[in-house]
Amino acid sequence: MSRMTKCARLLRHNQTDAERLLWSKLRNRRLLGYKFRRQQPIGNFIADFVCEDMKLIVELDGGQHSEQVGSDESRTRVLESRGYAVVRFWNNELLDQTDSVLQSLTLTLSQRERELDRTP
């Protein structure tokens, strides 16, 4: 088992409250029928949530991300170069405005569907 796979497995077992909440809304194709995976290795990164069909990565950011903006931007550029769209939400945004975040994700998935000309 690779180091990235081990790290991803550890992250799956130690979810934040925000990750646990979002996973409860995404798992088992609960959002528009799309399949999401959590803590998915992609190259040298582990994406929080990935919908491979739509090449969409959803990242949840805690307070530490306000101090690593440059690193997050670099990571996003690398993932976009691999064909992924990356959307980010703050943990507190998800916890306080869950419906709004889910509406935003629904809109993003619809846009990706048109861009990629795919349906679930």
N, C-alpha and C positions, 0 to 999 in steps of 0.2 A: 504494500500500500504506500502510495507516495506521501511525501510530507504535506502537500497541499490537501490531499484527501483526509489525512489525519486531522489537520487544522479545521477543515470544514466540518468534520464529524464532531469535533469538540465544540465548535461554535453552535451547531444544531442542538447540542445538549445543554448549552448555557445561554439561552436566548434572553434578550432584554424583554421588558414588559411590552414595549412597542412592537418588537419582532413577533412576539407570541400573539398579540392582537392581530397584526396584519396577516400572519400565517393562518389564523382562524378564518379570515375572510377570503383567502386565496386558495387554500388547500382543497383538494378534491374537485377542482374545476368550478369553484363557487362563483368566480367573477367572469361572467359572460362565456363560460365554458372553456376558458383557457387554462392550460396546464402550467403551473408554476413549480419551480424547485427552489428550495431555500439553501442558503450557504453553499453555493455552487462554485467550484473552482473553474476559472476561465483564465488560462495562461498563468501568470504569476499573481493573480488576484483571486479573492473569494468574494463573489457578488452576493448581496443579501438575498435577493429574490430574482429569479430569471424565468422569463417566458421565452423558450427557444423558438416556438412557432412564430412569434412576432419580433424576435431578436430585441427584446426589451428587458432592461435591468432596472430594478427598483432598489434604491439604496435608502436606508434609514440612518439619519445622522444624529448622534448625540452631541452634547456640549463640546467634546474634544474636537469635533470637526471645525468649529469656528477658529481653531488655532492651526489647522492644517489645510487651509483652503487651496494653497498651491499644489499640495500633494493630491488632493481630491480632483483638482482640475486636470492634472497630468494623468491620473488614473482614468478619468472620463475620456480623455483624448485617445488613450491606448484602446479602451474598450470600443469607442466609436470607430476607430480604425479597423476593428474586427467586424464592423457592421451592426453593432448594437446601438440602440438609443438608450440613454441613461436618464432616469428621473430620480430626483432626490426629494425627500421629505424629512423634516425635523421630527424627532421622536415625539416631542411635546405637541407638535401639529397633529400627528396621527392620533395621539391619545386624547387630545381635546376636541378635535374636529374630524373624527373618523369618517363620517358621511361625506364631508367635503373632499377628503383625500381619495376616497373610493370613487367619487364622481370624477375627479381629475384623472385617476387611473383609467376609468372607463373611457373618457374622452381620448386619452393618449393611446389606448388600445385600438379605438376606432380609427384614429389617424394613422397608426402604424399599419393597420389592416389595409387602408387605402394606399399607403405608400408602397407596401409590399404586394398589394393585390392578392391578399389571402383572406380566407375565412376559417373559423375554427372547425 
